[in-house]
Amino acid sequence: MRIPWKRLFSLMIAAVLLGTAVPGIAADGETLHVVILATSDMHGNIWGYSYEDDAETTNNGMARLYSYIRQAREENPIVFLVDAGDDLQGTILTDTVAVREPEKEHPVIAAMNAMGYDAMTVGNHEFNWGIPVMKRNLSQADFPVLGANILDSEGGYVTGKGWTIVERGGVRLAVIGVCTPEIPRWDGGKEGIAETTFEAASTAVKKAMEEIGDQADILLVSAHMGRFPQYDEEGGSDSAAKIVEDNPGIDILQVAHMHITENGKIGDVPFVGVRNRGREIARIDVTLDRNRQITDIQTKIIDMAGYEPSPEIREIPVVKAMHEETIRLATGTSGGGGEKGTPLGTTTARFQPENEIRDLPEGRLRDTAVMDLILKIQLLRSGADVTSVPLFNDDGDLPEGEIYYQDIFNIYKHDNTLYTMDVTGAELKKYMEWSAEYFNTWKPGDINISFDPDVPGYNYDMFAGVDYEINLSRPKGQRIENVTFKGEPLRDDQVLKLAVNNYRYSSCIKTEGIAEGNRDWESSGSIRDMIVEYFAENSPVAPETDNNWRITGVDLSTEDPRRAEIIGYINAGLLQCPYDRSYNLGDYDALAAEAEANRKEGKTFGAREDYH
């Protein structure tokens, strides 16, 4: 239902016969009501299903989004639907099953076609398999895919278009799409990236606006980037806010990439952004006068928790078939907790310790068997001296007993390959300091270690092959201490073979200028496949931890009863989890009073995802 002309015509006839107004069009013909719906970062979650858990979700997925979209179209004759990218990657379905069957229609694009999108901006994760694969997938879209700042070697748009104008009900909406230009940091080694130019977003929007001129009634910039720069703090080439600041005349800004709820204004320009995996949709209500001039814009974010998945999306043949195939791959069953098939291997016990503080992952605070297993496999397969890996998932764990693909995906979600390169001791320490910036500095009286909200968790690496300490009483850049290699202090001029995933090599080692050397080897398969092979060859696998690193400079004394009491409040849901800040004993009275007030009001905090 991309252009509801039949519905609009029937509404107009009914209005004449009944003497009522057409929804969206005032009876006096003075104003028009336009609805723009905006999604992003759906990350392949078509069904609303957690393949890692073999369970339906309750509050996300493209099928739920469509239930709201269909409702909005039934209530309004002029509805536009746009997306800001990162849709073709992110689940076992998209990252494993769909890529194995490239001759088939891509299930995400099939769903978006059925949902009736008017435009999509390309996201950085669309580039994960290289530009030829991206083009093949996006060529199936019935709508334009936009990338105004992404140019091929001849100066043309890699996605085919940089902007588009969609007309509906006599209203012309112009959409300019731009993506973060930092893609070479993450996928610089993928096919076609080196030959592609990624311009500053603001510059590309300026050019597009000049081309559009006065052809549109509403101008929306759909930007696959956050409001603030992620890397280019001085130039702002990856800042959505700079787009608005540099280009007067933008009516609405859509932001993405950061997976957070956004609803506000930059100056007078409204902007919206939604959480990932189809958890939310942004709704923009625009009022136009009889001359098609904007008189009002209202924005809100709609949570999908109250919506049922649309069967129309789930019944799309390629979606249904790949969903069922993914469940069989992930769990060895036909879904819904059925009898398991042949496992990939077995374990003798769980691999992660219990969290002392709810939602504050111990897997980031100390050495664990999950990390040591991945690191051990990387050292075995690469022959390197030292290696690193992040904890991709706070809850990433391996259960006791039989292991299936869903369990491997749970601890390693990305299709990274492994690189090796030579680094000096000084370069390795610089890399380790970069990683340790993830933590906030600990202050006396803090009851917990916490994480810098401006540093993504996937940028915190743990290392094997060396022993080391992270002193969190010290400022960033001065935290790595007592680094030893084979029992001896690591010399700055000592050369080691480092194994890192391809993403870290591009996004940190090279772009941050950490090390001068270049990769000298790349694995033929993914790291996740290495883990699968290890279980096939070595089961049963026992959890092992060598405790080669530890956090120092903190005093999390268990002797003070106030600390235990505050933790009790957190674990009972009476206080928020202190993930990005620390609770301090100096604030005990205020924290106890807040918890007691929440108890009396019946107010509790759910999982961290629910309130961040």
C-alpha positions in Angstrom: 0.0 0.0 0.0 2.5 2.5 -1.1 0.2 5.2 -2.6 -3.3 4.9 -1.1 -5.2 6.6 -3.9 -8.2 4.2 -3.8 -8.6 4.8 -0.1 -8.2 8.6 -0.5 -10.8 8.6 -3.3 -13.2 6.6 -1.3 -12.7 8.9 1.7 -13.4 11.9 -0.4 -16.6 10.4 -1.8 -17.7 9.5 1.7 -17.0 13.0 2.9 -19.2 14.5 0.2 -22.1 12.2 0.9 -21.9 12.4 4.7 -20.8 16.0 5.0 -17.6 15.1 7.0 -14.0 15.9 6.6 -11.4 13.7 4.9 -8.8 12.6 7.4 -5.7 14.7 6.8 -7.5 17.4 4.9 -9.5 20.0 6.7 -13.1 20.6 5.6 -12.3 24.1 4.5 -9.4 22.9 2.5 -7.0 25.2 4.3 -4.5 22.6 5.7 -3.0 19.2 5.0 -1.9 16.7 7.6 1.1 14.6 6.6 2.6 11.7 8.5 6.2 10.7 8.0 7.3 7.4 9.7 11.0 6.7 10.2 12.8 3.6 11.0 16.5 2.6 11.2 19.0 0.0 12.5 16.6 -2.9 12.2 19.6 -5.2 11.9 17.9 -8.1 10.1 15.3 -8.6 12.8 12.4 -9.3 10.5 10.4 -11.8 12.6 10.8 -10.5 16.1 12.8 -13.5 17.2 15.9 -14.2 19.2 17.6 -17.1 17.4 20.2 -17.2 20.2 17.4 -18.0 22.7 15.1 -19.8 20.3 12.3 -17.6 21.5 9.8 -14.9 20.3 10.6 -11.4 21.4 7.9 -9.2 22.8 8.8 -5.7 21.7 10.7 -5.5 18.4 11.0 -6.7 14.9 10.0 -5.5 11.4 6.7 -7.4 11.6 5.7 -5.3 14.6 6.7 -2.1 12.9 4.5 -3.0 10.0 1.5 -3.4 12.3 1.9 0.2 13.4 2.7 1.4 9.8 -0.5 -0.3 8.5 -2.5 1.3 11.3 -1.1 4.8 10.5 -2.0 4.4 6.8 -5.5 3.4 7.7 -5.9 6.5 9.7 -4.2 9.0 7.4 -4.3 9.3 3.6 -0.8 10.9 3.3 1.9 8.7 4.9 5.5 8.5 3.9 7.9 5.7 5.1 11.6 6.2 5.2 14.5 4.3 6.7 18.1 5.3 7.8 20.0 2.1 7.2 21.8 -0.8 9.0 19.1 -3.3 8.0 20.8 -6.1 6.2 23.0 -7.4 9.0 22.7 -8.4 12.6 21.1 -11.8 13.1 22.0 -15.4 12.3 19.4 -15.2 9.5 21.1 -12.3 7.7 24.7 -13.1 8.6 24.8 -16.8 8.1 21.7 -18.1 6.2 21.0 -15.3 3.7 24.7 -14.9 2.7 24.8 -18.6 1.9 22.0 -18.3 -0.6 22.9 -15.2 -2.6 20.8 -16.3 -5.5 17.6 -15.9 -3.5 15.8 -12.6 -2.8 17.2 -11.0 0.3 14.6 -11.5 3.1 15.1 -8.0 4.6 14.6 -6.3 1.2 11.6 -8.5 0.5 10.0 -7.4 3.8 10.8 -3.7 3.1 9.2 -4.0 -0.3 6.1 -5.4 1.2 6.0 -2.7 3.9 6.0 -0.1 1.2 9.1 2.0 1.9 9.5 5.2 0.0 13.3 5.5 0.6 16.2 4.0 2.5 19.5 5.5 3.4 22.4 3.1 3.3 24.0 2.3 6.6 27.6 1.3 7.4 26.7 -2.3 8.0 25.3 -2.7 4.5 29.0 -2.6 3.5 30.0 -5.5 5.7 30.3 -7.9 2.7 31.8 -5.5 0.3 30.3 -3.2 -2.3 29.4 -5.8 -5.0 27.4 -7.8 -2.5 25.7 -4.7 -1.2 24.7 -3.6 -4.7 23.3 -7.0 -5.5 21.2 -7.0 -2.4 20.0 -3.4 -2.7 19.2 -3.8 -6.4 16.2 -5.8 -5.3 14.6 -2.8 -3.6 11.4 -1.3 -5.1 12.4 2.0 -3.5 15.5 4.2 -4.0 18.5 3.6 -1.7 20.3 6.8 -0.9 23.9 7.7 -0.3 24.6 11.3 -1.2 28.1 11.3 0.2 29.3 7.9 -1.1 30.8 8.2 -4.6 32.4 5.7 -7.0 35.6 6.2 -8.9 33.7 8.1 -11.6 31.9 10.4 -9.2 28.5 8.6 -9.4 26.5 7.5 -6.4 27.4 4.0 -5.3 23.9 3.3 -4.2 22.4 4.8 -7.4 20.9 7.9 -5.9 21.8 10.6 -3.3 18.3 12.0 -2.9 14.7 11.5 -4.0 11.4 13.3 -4.1 8.3 11.3 -3.3 4.8 12.8 -4.1 1.7 11.6 -2.3 -1.7 13.4 -2.0 -0.2 16.4 -3.7 2.6 16.7 -1.2 6.2 16.5 -2.3 8.7 15.1 0.2 12.4 15.3 -0.5 14.7 12.9 1.2 18.5 13.3 1.2 20.4 10.3 2.5 23.9 10.3 4.0 25.9 7.7 5.8 28.8 8.1 8.3 32.0 8.5 6.2 33.9 6.3 8.6 33.2 3.1 6.8 36.8 2.6 5.7 37.7 2.4 9.4 35.6 -0.7 9.8 35.4 -2.4 6.4 38.5 -0.9 4.6 39.6 -4.3 3.4 36.3 -5.3 1.8 35.9 -5.4 -1.9 35.3 -2.0 -3.5 35.8 0.2 -0.4 39.3 1.4 -1.3 38.0 2.7 -4.7 35.1 4.6 -3.0 35.0 8.2 -1.8 33.2 8.9 1.4 32.5 12.6 1.6 31.7 14.7 4.7 28.0 14.4 5.2 27.3 18.2 5.5 29.1 18.9 2.2 27.0 16.2 0.4 23.8 17.6 1.8 24.6 21.1 0.7 25.1 19.8 -2.9 21.9 17.8 -2.8 19.9 20.8 -1.5 21.2 23.0 -4.3 20.0 20.3 -6.8 16.6 20.0 -5.2 16.0 23.7 -5.0 12.3 24.5 -4.5 11.0 21.2 -5.9 9.7 19.9 -2.6 7.3 21.0 0.1 9.1 19.1 2.9 12.9 18.5 3.1 14.0 15.6 5.3 17.6 14.6 5.8 18.0 10.9 6.7 21.4 10.5 8.3 23.0 7.2 9.3 25.1 8.8 12.0 24.6 10.2 15.5 24.0 13.8 16.3 27.6 14.3 17.5 30.9 13.2 15.8 32.0 9.7 16.5 35.5 10.2 15.3 35.9 13.6 13.4 35.4 15.9 16.4 37.1 18.8 14.7 35.7 18.6 11.2 32.3 17.1 12.0 32.2 15.0 8.8 30.3 12.3 10.7 28.0 14.6 12.7 24.3 15.0 12.0 24.1 18.1 14.0 26.7 19.8 11.8 24.5 19.0 8.7 21.7 21.1 10.2 24.0 23.8 11.5 25.7 24.2 8.0 22.6 24.0 5.9 19.7 26.3 6.7 16.4 25.1 5.1 16.3 21.6 6.4 12.8 20.9 7.8 13.4 17.5 9.6 16.5 15.5 10.6 16.5 11.7 11.1 19.5 10.3 12.9 20.5 6.7 13.4 23.6 4.4 14.0 23.7 5.0 17.8 20.8 2.7 18.7 19.3 5.3 21.2 16.0 7.1 21.4 16.3 10.7 20.1 13.5 13.3 20.0 14.3 17.0 20.2 15.5 20.0 18.2 18.7 21.4 16.9 17.9 25.1 16.7 14.4 25.1 15.2 14.9 21.8 13.3 13.2 18.7 14.8 15.2 15.5 14.9 14.3 11.9 15.7 16.1 8.6 16.2 15.1 5.2 17.3 16.5 2.2 19.1 17.7 -0.8 17.1 16.1 -4.1 16.0 12.7 -2.6 15.3 12.1 -1.6 18.9 10.7 1.8 18.0 9.4 3.9 15.1 9.6 7.7 14.8 6.4 9.5 13.8 6.5 13.0 12.4 3.2 14.9 12.0 3.5 17.8 9.6 0.8 20.4 9.0 0.9 22.4 5.7 -1.3 25.4 4.8 -3.1 25.8 1.4 0.2 27.1 -0.1 2.0 24.0 1.0 4.0 25.9 3.6 4.8 24.1 6.9 2.9 25.6 9.8 3.6 22.9 12.4 5.8 19.8 13.0 5.2 17.4 15.9 7.4 14.4 16.6 7.2 11.4 18.9 8.7 7.9 19.3 6.4 4.9 19.4 7.5 1.8 21.3 6.6 -1.5 19.7 6.0 -3.3 23.0 2.2 -2.9 22.6 2.0 -4.3 19.0 1.5 -7.8 17.7 3.7 -8.9 14.8 2.1 -8.7 11.4 1.4 -12.1 9.8 1.7 -10.5 6.3 5.4 -9.9 6.8 6.0 -13.3 8.5 4.3 -15.1 5.6 6.5 -13.6 2.9 7.8 -16.9 1.3 11.5 -16.1 1.5 11.2 -14.6 5.0 9.3 -17.7 6.3 11.7 -20.1 4.7 14.8 -18.5 5.9 13.4 -18.0 9.4 12.7 -21.7 9.7 16.1 -22.6 8.2 17.8 -20.3 10.7 16.1 -22.0 13.6 17.2 -25.4 12.3 20.8 -24.1 12.0 20.9 -22.3 15.4 19.2 -24.9 17.6 18.9 -28.1 15.7 15.1 -27.9 16.1 12.1 -26.7 14.2 11.7 -23.9 16.8 9.7 -23.3 20.0 11.9 -25.5 22.2 11.4 -28.7 20.3 13.7 -31.8 20.6 17.3 -30.9 19.8 19.3 -32.2 16.9 23.0 -33.0 16.8 25.0 -30.5 18.8 28.2 -28.9 17.6 29.9 -30.1 20.8 29.6 -30.0 24.6 30.9 -28.2 27.7 31.5 -29.4 31.2 30.1 -26.2 32.9 29.0 -22.6 32.4 31.7 -20.2 31.2 30.7 -16.9 32.8 30.5 -16.1 36.5 27.3 -14.6 38.0 27.1 -10.8 38.1 27.5 -9.4 41.6 25.5 -6.4 40.5 22.5 -6.9 38.2 23.2 -5.9 34.6 26.9 -5.0 35.4 28.7 -7.7 33.5 31.4 -9.5 35.3 32.7 -10.5 31.9 34.1 -7.0 31.5 35.5 -6.7 35.0 37.6 -9.8 35.2 39.2 -12.5 33.1 36.6 -15.2 32.2 36.5 -18.5 30.5 34.5 -17.2 27.6 37.1 -14.7 26.7 40.0 -17.1 27.3 38.4 -19.7 25.0 38.1 -17.2 22.1 41.6 -15.9 22.7 43.1 -19.4 22.9 41.5 -20.3 19.6 42.8 -17.2 17.9 46.3 -17.9 19.2 46.2 -21.5 18.0 44.8 -20.7 14.5 47.1 -17.7 13.9 50.4 -18.8 15.6 50.6 -15.3 17.1 52.3 -14.2 20.3 49.5 -12.1 21.6 45.8 -11.5 20.6 42.8 -9.6 21.7 39.0 -9.8 21.6 36.0 -7.8 22.9 33.0 -9.1 24.8 30.4 -8.4 22.1 27.4 -9.3 24.3 27.2 -8.4 28.0 25.3 -11.7 28.5 27.5 -13.7 26.3 28.0 -17.1 27.9 28.3 -20.8 27.0 25.9 -23.1 29.0 26.8 -26.4 30.5 26.1 -29.4 28.2 25.3 -29.4 24.5 26.4 -26.5 22.4 24.6 -25.3 19.3 25.2 -22.6 16.7 23.0 -20.2 18.7 25.5 -20.5 21.6 28.5 -19.7 19.4 26.7 -16.7 17.9 25.9 -15.5 21.4 29.6 -15.1 22.3 30.8 -14.0 18.8 28.1 -12.1 16.8 30.2 -10.8 13.9 31.7 -12.4 10.8 35.1 -11.1 11.5 38.2 -12.7 10.0 41.6 -12.8 11.8 44.7 -10.8 10.8 48.2 -11.0 12.1 50.8 -8.2 12.1 54.1 -7.3 13.8 53.9 -4.8 16.7 56.5 -3.4 19.1 56.0 -3.5 22.8 55.4 0.2 22.8 52.7 -0.1 20.1 51.0 -3.0 22.0 50.9 -0.9 25.2 49.4 2.0 23.2 46.7 -0.3 21.9 46.0 -1.6 25.4 45.7 2.0 26.7 43.2 2.8 23.9 41.1 -0.2 25.0 41.3 0.7 28.7 39.6 4.1 28.0 36.4 2.2 28.2 36.4 2.5 32.0 35.5 5.5 34.1 38.1 6.5 36.7 37.5 5.0 40.1 37.1 7.3 43.0 37.4 6.4 46.7 34.1 5.3 48.1 32.7 4.0 44.7 30.9 0.7 45.2 31.3 -0.4 41.6 33.4 -0.1 38.5 31.6 1.7 35.6 32.0 2.3 31.9 32.4 5.5 29.9 29.1 6.0 28.0 31.0 7.6 25.1 33.1 4.5 24.5 31.2 1.6 22.9 31.6 -1.8 24.7 32.8 -3.4 21.4 35.9 -1.1 21.6 37.0 -2.7 24.9 39.4 -5.5 24.2 40.9 -8.1 26.5 44.3 -9.6 25.7 46.0 -13.0 25.9 49.7 -13.8 25.5 50.8 -11.1 27.9 50.1 -10.5 31.6 49.0 -7.0 32.6 47.1 -4.8 35.0 44.6 -1.9 34.4 44.9 0.7 37.2 41.5 2.5 37.2 42.7 5.1 39.8 44.8 6.6 37.0 43.6 8.8 34.2 43.0 7.6 30.7 46.2 6.9 28.8 48.2 6.0 32.0 46.4 2.8 33.1 48.2 -0.2 31.7 50.9 -1.4 34.1 53.2 -4.4 34.7 53.0 -5.8 31.2 55.0 -9.0 30.9 55.6 -11.5 28.1 56.6 -15.0 29.1 57.4 -13.9 32.6 59.6 -11.0 31.6 58.8 -7.3 31.5 57.7 -6.4 27.9 60.4 -4.1 26.4 59.2 -1.2 24.2 61.4 -2.3 21.3 60.4 -6.0 21.6 58.6 -7.2 18.5 55.6 -9.5 18.9 53.2 -11.1 16.4 49.7 -9.7 17.1 46.4 -11.4 16.0 43.4 -9.1 15.8 40.1 -9.2 13.9 39.8 -7.3 10.7 37.4 -4.7 12.2 39.9 -3.8 15.0 42.8 -3.7 12.5 41.0 -1.1 10.4 39.0 0.8 13.0 41.8 1.1 15.6 45.3 -0.2 14.7 45.5 1.8 11.4 43.0 4.7 11.7 44.2 5.6 15.2 47.8 5.3 14.2 48.5 2.7 16.8 51.1 0.6 14.8 53.1 1.1 11.7 53.1 -2.5 10.5 50.7 -4.0 8.1 48.8 -7.3 8.1 50.8 -10.2 6.9 48.2 -13.0 7.1 44.4 -13.3 7.0 42.3 -16.3 8.0 40.4 -18.1 5.3 37.3 -18.4 7.5 35.6 -16.3 10.2 36.5 -16.4 13.8 33.1 -17.8 14.6 33.7 -20.7 12.3 37.0 -21.3 14.1 35.0 -21.6 17.4 32.6 -24.1 15.7 35.6 -26.2 14.5 37.2 -26.1 17.9 34.2 -27.6 19.6 33.9 -30.3 16.9 37.6 -31.2 17.5 37.9 -30.8 21.3 34.6 -31.5 23.0 33.8 -31.8 25.9 35.4 -28.3 26.5 36.0 -27.3 30.1 35.9 -23.6 31.2 39.5 -22.4 31.8 40.7 -19.1 33.1 44.4 -18.1 33.3 43.8 -14.8 35.1 46.5 -13.0 33.0 45.0 -9.6 33.7 43.3 -7.8 36.5 41.9 -4.4 37.5 43.8 -2.5 40.2 43.5 0.9 41.9 40.0 0.1 43.2 38.8 -0.9 46.7 35.5 -2.7 46.4 35.5 -3.7 50.1 32.8 -6.1 51.1 33.3 -5.2 54.8 31.2 -2.0 54.7 27.6 -3.1 55.1 26.4 0.0 53.2 27.9 -1.3 50.0 26.0 -4.6 50.3 22.8 -2.6 51.1 23.1 -0.4 48.0 23.8 -3.5 45.8 20.7 -5.1 47.3 18.6 -2.1 46.2 20.0 -2.3 42.7 19.5 -6.1 42.5 15.9 -5.6 43.7 15.2 -3.1 41.0 14.8 -0.2 43.4 17.8 1.7 42.0 19.0 1.8 38.4 22.0 -0.2 37.5 25.0 2.0 37.7 26.4 0.9 34.3 27.8 4.3 33.1 28.4 5.8 36.6 29.4 4.6 40.0 27.4 4.8 43.2 29.5 6.2 46.1 29.3 5.4 49.8 29.2 9.2 50.4 25.8 9.3 48.8 24.5 6.4 50.9 21.7 8.3 52.7 20.3 9.8 49.5 20.5 6.4 47.7 18.7 4.6 50.6 16.0 7.3 50.7 15.5 7.0 46.9 15.2 3.2 47.1 12.7 3.4 50.0 10.7 6.0 48.1 10.6 3.8 45.0 9.5 0.8 47.2 6.6 2.8 48.6 5.5 4.0 45.2 5.8 0.5 43.7 8.4 1.7 41.2 11.0 -0.7 40.0 13.6 -0.7 37.2 13.7 -3.4 34.7 16.6 -4.6 32.7 19.1 -1.9 31.7 17.9 -1.9 28.1 14.5 -0.7 29.4 15.7 2.6 30.8 18.8 3.6 28.8 
